[in-house]
Amino acid sequence: MNNKKISLREEAERAFSHGEWKKALEYFQKHCAQNPKDFRSHLKMAELLERLNRKGEAVQAYQKLAEAYVQDGFLLQAISINKMILRIAPSSGDVSARLAQLYTEKVHKTKPLRSFHHIPLFSELDEKELQSLIGYLQVKNFRKGAPICREGEEGDSLFIIGRGEVAITKQVPGGKEMWIRNLGGGDFFGEFGFFTDRKRHASVKAETECEILQISRNELEKVVKAHPRMMEVLQKFFKERVLDLFLALSPLFSSLTSVAREEIFKRFRLIKVPGKTLLFKEGDPPNSLYMIKNGEVEILTQNRQGKKVCLAALRSGNIFGEISLLFNKPRTAYAKTTRPSELLELTKEDLAVCLPRFPKLQSALKELSLKRLSRTREILSQPEVEKAREVMV
């Protein structure tokens, strides 16, 4: 005979599974009174109040739980609870303001040595900015095994994992999928397409049941319009999350350590360029190298007949303009945007500071120049090769 005592929570779960909601609620209430930090049980209790149509009590229970989450630093979970409150009582807009106030106070009061869940992007915002952002976040739930986004699809939403775990995979030659890594609560994904070309660069699948917070680029632009300082926060977030990935994947910077890459990307500045803009022409002095954040840039030269020859059409993540800087020679090709583009510029002066500090960078630049000459030979006729030997911008 099994005399093991059944806990209040087990009694509550049993009653819930049998559809005995009132009985389950009673057990959850008793259990929560004894275990105020068992947030999952508090959530169950609030959900039961909602099921029993005791909406006023449900809202109060959800509000109390949301504030408890924030006090412990779990803002994303609190935002999810906030969306539940707004579903029951749409006029409860002041909940977002309260959450934003509590979280920003917590961020500013927390001492460096104390454990606290600082969230990239969110922790940089002031109270008004955070409140505005919370209003645009959408909460979506995914079952275990469900696809969240697929590589190659159009999409510019930024995702934040409120609860659960996801797997990131990429297509490899032969049509197979390669596992990249798993992400959990508080992690971001989708930032590459969000900040660059509005396309998914990997597939994401729910490894467990997941709660995902999502905001589109257009919605975030509305927040920025109302709170212009957020642009600075977003640019910092971009540099930390995306630019380092650009550099890590670039043949020019991949040999450097993450610390070295961080030193270099601090020197890049973002510029917005309209479509059909000539960035430089043959004979111009080399002033900068560029990395494409989004958009497209054509690299062109002319053959002896005066006909323009396209050497390359470069897109997100590509670097150009570095060879003339390295050898301190005038530009020997044209660079033109084909559509509105955002470029990251590194000036001649900043590159000159970096080269002595990071010798591997200079070696990589020379290696890249040889590869581009080889590519030029394929595009131009042999008599033009000598003339175009430095057509490597």
C-alpha positions as CSV (number, residue, x, y, z in Angstrom):
1,M,0.0,0.0,0.0
2,N,1.3,3.4,-1.0
3,N,1.0,5.9,1.9
4,K,2.9,8.7,0.2
5,K,1.2,12.0,0.9
6,I,0.0,13.8,-2.2
7,S,1.0,17.5,-2.3
8,L,-1.5,20.3,-2.8
9,R,0.0,21.0,-6.3
10,E,-0.4,17.3,-7.3
11,E,-4.0,17.4,-6.1
12,A,-4.6,20.6,-8.1
13,E,-3.1,19.1,-11.2
14,R,-5.1,15.9,-10.8
15,A,-8.4,17.9,-10.4
16,F,-7.4,20.1,-13.4
17,S,-6.8,17.0,-15.6
18,H,-10.3,15.7,-14.7
19,G,-11.9,19.0,-15.6
20,E,-12.8,19.8,-12.0
21,W,-11.9,23.4,-12.2
22,K,-13.4,24.7,-8.9
23,K,-11.7,21.9,-7.0
24,A,-8.4,22.6,-8.8
25,L,-8.7,26.3,-8.1
26,E,-9.1,25.6,-4.3
27,Y,-6.0,23.4,-4.3
28,F,-3.9,25.9,-6.3
29,Q,-5.0,28.8,-4.0
30,K,-3.8,26.9,-1.0
31,H,-0.6,25.8,-2.7
32,C,0.2,29.4,-3.9
33,A,-0.4,30.8,-0.4
34,Q,2.3,28.5,0.9
35,N,4.6,28.9,-2.2
36,P,4.5,32.6,-3.4
37,K,7.5,32.0,-5.7
38,D,5.9,29.2,-7.7
39,F,4.9,31.4,-10.6
40,R,3.7,28.6,-12.8
41,S,1.1,27.6,-10.2
42,H,0.1,31.3,-9.8
43,L,-0.5,31.4,-13.6
44,K,-2.6,28.2,-13.4
45,M,-4.7,29.8,-10.6
46,A,-5.3,33.0,-12.7
47,E,-6.2,30.9,-15.8
48,L,-8.7,28.9,-13.7
49,L,-10.3,32.1,-12.5
50,E,-10.6,33.2,-16.1
51,R,-12.2,29.8,-17.1
52,L,-14.7,30.1,-14.3
53,N,-15.7,33.6,-15.6
54,R,-14.4,35.3,-12.5
55,K,-12.7,37.9,-14.7
56,G,-12.2,40.6,-12.2
57,E,-10.3,38.2,-9.9
58,A,-8.4,36.8,-12.8
59,V,-7.2,40.2,-13.9
60,Q,-6.0,40.9,-10.3
61,A,-4.2,37.6,-10.2
62,Y,-2.5,38.2,-13.5
63,Q,-1.5,41.7,-12.5
64,K,0.0,40.4,-9.2
65,L,1.9,37.7,-11.1
66,A,3.2,40.2,-13.8
67,E,4.6,42.5,-11.1
68,A,6.2,39.5,-9.3
69,Y,7.9,38.5,-12.6
70,V,9.2,42.0,-13.1
71,Q,10.5,42.2,-9.5
72,D,12.5,39.0,-10.2
73,G,13.8,40.4,-13.5
74,F,11.6,38.3,-15.8
75,L,10.3,41.1,-18.1
76,L,9.4,38.9,-21.1
77,Q,7.2,36.6,-19.0
78,A,5.6,39.7,-17.5
79,I,4.8,41.1,-21.0
80,S,3.1,37.8,-21.9
81,I,0.9,38.1,-18.8
82,N,0.2,41.7,-19.7
83,K,-1.2,40.5,-23.1
84,M,-3.5,38.1,-21.2
85,I,-4.8,40.9,-19.1
86,L,-5.5,43.1,-22.1
87,R,-7.4,40.2,-23.7
88,I,-9.8,40.0,-20.7
89,A,-9.9,43.8,-20.0
90,P,-8.8,45.8,-23.1
91,S,-9.0,49.1,-21.1
92,S,-6.2,48.0,-18.7
93,G,-3.6,49.9,-20.7
94,D,-1.9,51.2,-17.6
95,V,-0.5,47.7,-17.0
96,S,2.1,48.3,-19.6
97,A,3.1,51.6,-18.0
98,R,3.4,49.8,-14.6
99,L,5.6,47.1,-16.0
100,A,7.8,49.6,-17.8
101,Q,8.2,51.6,-14.6
102,L,9.0,48.6,-12.5
103,Y,11.6,47.2,-14.9
104,T,13.5,50.4,-15.6
105,E,13.6,51.1,-11.8
106,K,15.0,47.6,-11.3
107,V,17.6,48.0,-14.0
108,H,18.9,51.3,-12.5
109,K,18.9,50.1,-8.9
110,T,20.5,46.7,-9.5
111,K,24.1,46.6,-8.4
112,P,26.6,45.0,-10.9
113,L,27.3,42.0,-8.6
114,R,23.7,41.2,-8.1
115,S,22.0,38.6,-10.3
116,F,19.5,40.2,-12.6
117,H,18.1,39.4,-16.0
118,H,19.3,42.2,-18.1
119,I,17.8,41.8,-21.6
120,P,19.6,43.2,-24.7
121,L,17.8,46.2,-26.2
122,F,15.1,46.3,-23.5
123,S,17.5,47.2,-20.7
124,E,18.8,50.2,-22.6
125,L,15.4,51.8,-22.9
126,D,13.9,54.4,-20.6
127,E,10.4,54.0,-19.1
128,K,8.4,55.7,-21.9
129,E,10.3,54.0,-24.6
130,L,9.9,50.6,-23.0
131,Q,6.2,51.2,-22.5
132,S,5.7,52.1,-26.1
133,L,7.7,49.0,-27.2
134,I,5.6,46.7,-25.0
135,G,2.5,47.9,-26.7
136,Y,3.6,46.7,-30.1
137,L,4.9,43.3,-29.0
138,Q,2.8,40.3,-30.1
139,V,2.9,37.0,-28.2
140,K,2.7,33.7,-30.1
141,N,2.6,30.1,-28.8
142,F,4.2,27.2,-30.7
143,R,3.8,23.5,-30.1
144,K,6.9,21.2,-29.8
145,G,8.2,20.6,-33.3
146,A,6.3,23.5,-34.9
147,P,8.2,25.6,-37.5
148,I,8.6,29.3,-36.4
149,C,10.3,30.5,-39.6
150,R,12.0,29.0,-42.6
151,E,15.3,29.9,-44.3
152,G,14.8,31.9,-47.5
153,E,11.3,33.2,-46.5
154,E,10.5,36.9,-46.5
155,G,10.4,38.3,-43.0
156,D,11.6,41.2,-40.9
157,S,10.2,40.4,-37.5
158,L,12.5,40.3,-34.5
159,F,11.8,37.4,-32.1
160,I,12.4,37.1,-28.4
161,I,11.9,33.8,-26.6
162,G,9.7,34.3,-23.5
163,R,9.6,30.6,-22.6
164,G,10.9,27.4,-24.1
165,E,13.7,26.4,-26.4
166,V,14.2,26.6,-30.2
167,A,16.6,25.0,-32.6
168,I,18.4,27.0,-35.4
169,T,19.3,25.1,-38.6
170,K,20.7,26.1,-42.0
171,Q,20.6,24.4,-45.4
172,V,23.8,22.9,-46.7
173,P,24.7,21.6,-50.2
174,G,22.7,18.5,-51.0
175,G,19.5,19.8,-49.4
176,K,20.4,18.6,-45.9
177,E,19.9,20.8,-42.8
178,M,22.8,21.5,-40.5
179,W,22.1,22.2,-36.8
180,I,23.6,25.5,-35.7
181,R,22.6,25.9,-32.0
182,N,19.7,26.0,-29.6
183,L,18.3,29.1,-27.9
184,G,16.3,29.5,-24.7
185,G,14.4,32.0,-22.7
186,G,15.5,35.6,-23.1
187,D,17.4,34.9,-26.4
188,F,16.8,36.9,-29.6
189,F,16.6,35.6,-33.2
190,G,15.7,37.0,-36.6
191,E,17.9,40.1,-36.1
192,F,19.9,39.5,-39.3
193,G,16.9,39.8,-41.6
194,F,15.4,42.4,-39.3
195,F,18.3,44.8,-39.7
196,T,19.5,43.9,-43.2
197,D,17.6,42.4,-46.2
198,R,14.2,41.3,-44.7
199,K,14.9,37.6,-45.4
200,R,15.3,34.6,-43.1
201,H,18.9,33.4,-43.1
202,A,18.1,30.2,-41.0
203,S,15.2,28.0,-40.1
204,V,13.9,28.0,-36.5
205,K,11.8,25.2,-35.0
206,A,10.3,24.8,-31.5
207,E,12.2,22.2,-29.5
208,T,9.7,22.4,-26.7
209,E,6.4,24.3,-26.2
210,C,7.4,27.9,-26.8
211,E,6.1,31.4,-26.1
212,I,7.6,33.9,-28.5
213,L,7.4,37.7,-28.4
214,Q,7.5,39.3,-31.9
215,I,7.8,42.8,-33.3
216,S,8.0,43.7,-37.0
217,R,10.4,46.3,-38.4
218,N,7.5,48.6,-39.4
219,E,6.1,48.5,-35.9
220,L,9.5,49.2,-34.4
221,E,9.9,52.2,-36.8
222,K,6.6,53.6,-35.3
223,V,8.2,53.4,-31.8
224,V,11.4,55.1,-33.1
225,K,9.3,57.9,-34.7
226,A,7.7,58.6,-31.3
227,H,11.0,58.2,-29.4
228,P,13.9,59.2,-31.7
229,R,16.5,58.3,-29.1
230,M,15.7,54.6,-29.6
231,M,17.6,54.8,-32.9
232,E,20.8,55.1,-30.9
233,V,19.8,52.0,-28.9
234,L,18.9,50.1,-32.0
235,Q,22.2,51.0,-33.7
236,K,24.1,49.8,-30.6
237,F,22.0,46.6,-30.6
238,F,22.8,46.1,-34.3
239,K,26.5,46.5,-33.8
240,E,26.5,44.0,-30.9
241,R,24.3,41.4,-32.5
242,V,24.7,41.6,-36.3
243,L,27.9,43.5,-37.2
244,D,30.1,41.1,-35.3
245,L,28.5,38.2,-37.3
246,F,29.2,40.1,-40.5
247,L,32.8,40.4,-39.5
248,A,33.1,36.9,-38.3
249,L,31.8,35.5,-41.6
250,S,33.9,37.9,-43.7
251,P,37.1,36.5,-45.2
252,L,38.7,39.9,-44.3
253,F,38.0,39.7,-40.5
254,S,37.3,36.1,-39.8
255,S,40.8,35.3,-38.6
256,L,40.6,38.0,-35.9
257,T,39.5,37.3,-32.3
258,S,36.1,38.5,-31.1
259,V,37.9,41.1,-29.0
260,A,39.7,42.4,-32.1
261,R,36.5,42.5,-34.1
262,E,34.8,44.4,-31.4
263,E,37.6,47.0,-31.5
264,I,37.2,47.4,-35.3
265,F,33.4,47.5,-35.5
266,K,33.4,50.4,-32.9
267,R,34.9,52.5,-35.7
268,F,32.3,51.7,-38.4
269,R,29.6,54.3,-38.9
270,L,26.2,53.8,-40.6
271,I,25.3,55.8,-43.7
272,K,22.1,55.7,-45.7
273,V,22.5,56.0,-49.5
274,P,19.7,56.5,-52.1
275,G,19.4,54.1,-55.1
276,K,21.4,54.8,-58.2
277,T,24.0,56.7,-56.2
278,L,27.6,56.8,-57.4
279,L,29.8,56.1,-54.4
280,F,33.1,56.6,-56.1
281,K,34.5,56.5,-59.7
282,E,37.7,55.6,-61.3
283,G,40.5,58.0,-60.3
284,D,39.0,59.0,-57.0
285,P,41.2,59.0,-54.0
286,P,40.5,56.1,-51.6
287,N,38.9,57.5,-48.5
288,S,36.9,54.6,-47.0
289,L,36.0,50.9,-47.2
290,Y,32.4,49.8,-47.0
291,M,30.3,46.9,-45.7
292,I,26.7,46.5,-47.0
293,K,24.2,46.3,-44.2
294,N,21.3,46.1,-46.7
295,G,20.7,47.0,-50.3
296,E,22.9,46.3,-53.3
297,V,26.1,47.8,-54.8
298,E,27.5,47.2,-58.3
299,I,31.2,47.3,-59.0
300,L,31.8,48.4,-62.6
301,T,34.8,49.0,-64.9
302,Q,35.2,49.9,-68.6
303,N,36.8,47.8,-71.3
304,R,38.8,49.4,-74.2
305,Q,35.7,49.9,-76.2
306,G,34.3,52.0,-73.4
307,K,31.6,49.4,-72.6
308,K,30.8,49.1,-68.9
309,V,31.6,45.6,-67.4
310,C,30.0,44.6,-64.1
311,L,32.6,42.9,-61.9
312,A,30.2,42.1,-59.1
313,A,26.8,42.8,-57.6
314,L,27.3,42.9,-53.8
315,R,24.7,42.5,-51.1
316,S,24.3,42.2,-47.3
317,G,27.6,41.3,-45.6
318,N,29.9,42.1,-48.6
319,I,32.9,44.4,-48.2
320,F,34.2,46.6,-51.0
321,G,36.6,49.5,-51.4
322,E,39.4,48.0,-49.2
323,I,42.0,47.3,-51.8
324,S,42.7,50.9,-52.9
325,L,43.0,51.8,-49.2
326,L,45.5,49.0,-48.5
327,F,47.8,50.0,-51.4
328,N,47.0,53.8,-51.2
329,K,46.1,54.0,-54.9
330,P,43.3,55.8,-56.7
331,R,40.1,53.9,-57.4
332,T,40.2,52.0,-60.6
333,A,36.5,51.0,-60.8
334,Y,33.1,52.5,-60.1
335,A,30.8,51.6,-57.2
336,K,27.1,52.4,-57.5
337,T,24.0,51.5,-55.5
338,T,21.3,49.8,-57.5
339,R,18.6,50.6,-54.8
340,P,18.3,52.4,-51.5
341,S,21.1,50.9,-49.3
342,E,22.5,51.2,-45.8
343,L,26.3,50.9,-45.7
344,L,28.8,50.7,-42.8
345,E,31.8,52.9,-43.5
346,L,35.3,52.5,-42.1
347,T,37.5,55.5,-43.0
348,K,41.1,55.5,-44.2
349,E,42.2,57.0,-40.9
350,D,40.5,54.4,-38.8
351,L,41.8,51.5,-41.0
352,A,45.3,53.0,-40.6
353,V,44.9,52.8,-36.8
354,C,43.7,49.1,-37.0
355,L,46.3,47.6,-39.4
356,P,49.4,47.9,-37.1
357,R,47.4,46.6,-34.2
358,F,46.0,43.6,-36.0
359,P,48.7,42.2,-38.4
360,K,46.3,39.4,-39.5
361,L,44.0,42.0,-41.0
362,Q,46.7,43.2,-43.4
363,S,47.5,39.6,-44.5
364,A,43.8,39.0,-45.1
365,L,43.6,42.2,-47.2
366,K,46.5,41.1,-49.5
367,E,45.0,37.6,-49.9
368,L,41.6,39.1,-50.8
369,S,43.3,41.3,-53.4
370,L,44.7,38.2,-55.2
371,K,41.4,36.5,-55.2
372,R,39.7,39.5,-56.7
373,L,42.3,39.8,-59.5
374,S,41.6,36.1,-60.3
375,R,37.9,36.9,-60.5
376,T,38.7,39.9,-62.8
377,R,40.6,37.7,-65.2
378,E,37.5,35.6,-65.6
379,I,35.3,38.6,-66.4
380,L,37.6,40.7,-68.6
381,S,39.4,39.6,-71.8
382,Q,43.1,38.8,-71.3
383,P,44.4,42.0,-73.1
384,E,42.4,44.0,-70.5
385,V,43.8,42.2,-67.5
386,E,46.9,44.4,-67.3
387,K,44.9,47.5,-67.6
388,A,42.5,46.2,-65.0
389,R,45.1,44.8,-62.7
390,E,44.0,47.2,-59.9
391,V,40.3,46.9,-60.7
392,M,39.7,45.7,-57.2
393,V,38.4,48.9,-55.7
